[in-house]
Amino acid sequence: MVRSGFCVLLRSEPDIEVVGEAANGLEAVQLARLEKPDVMLMDIRMPEMDGLEATRQITSDAATQATRVLILTTFDLDEYVFDALRAGASGFLLKDTQPVDLLTAVRVIAGGEALLAPKITRRLIEEFARTPTPAVMASVPIASLTERELEVLVAIAKGMSNAEIAEQLFMSHATAKTHVSHLLTKLNARDRAQLVMLAYEAGIATRGG
């Protein structure tokens, strides 16, 4: 019933086409390989294969890695957020999200941006502020970044949009967008969500307070 409701909502939009439905994670992976959708809405708790493993398989497979995964669930536990982002998800929303916000999220994700519910972003920041994990810093080429790029990376980790980054760092919107593009290239990140995780795991997400 829930899945059908989402389909009705999405199909009501002229710029969105629903190409298929999957009843579990295994079907989701198979559907992604068959249809290669731009965006896939993914639940976490499902039979056969959970949404986290399905997301990991989709984003790591060369045939489907262009598909953006938006996790949509009733569970907002921190461990799910962390695991979903590490699995390659581009966004994470709760099922109590308003319909208009869900439609916006699909378009944002399709455009290559990352999206986290504001409440989740705050908790993510608070958690890493308490227990930063710089252990993997050596595997992340942070040293190749300029001071300005580091500032932009920290802003991204705080959930800021390009417009907000431009305002906070006193630069034009175009310049902020260019810095983000450079970060994606230098850190070999697929999207902003991966930049967020790299920043946290390198222990610099709370840089500057």
Secondary structure, 3 states (H helix, E strand, C coil): CHHHHHHHHHHCCCCCCCCCCCCCHHHHHHHHHHHCCCEEEECCCCCCCCHHHHHHHHHHCCCCCCCEEEEEECCCCHHHHHHHHHCCCCEEEECCCCHHHHHHHHHHHHCCCCEECHHHHHHHHHHHHHCCCHHHHHHCCHHHCCHHHHHHHHHHHCCCCHHHHHHHCCCCHHHHHHHHHHHHHHCCCCCHHHHHHHHHHCCCCCCCC
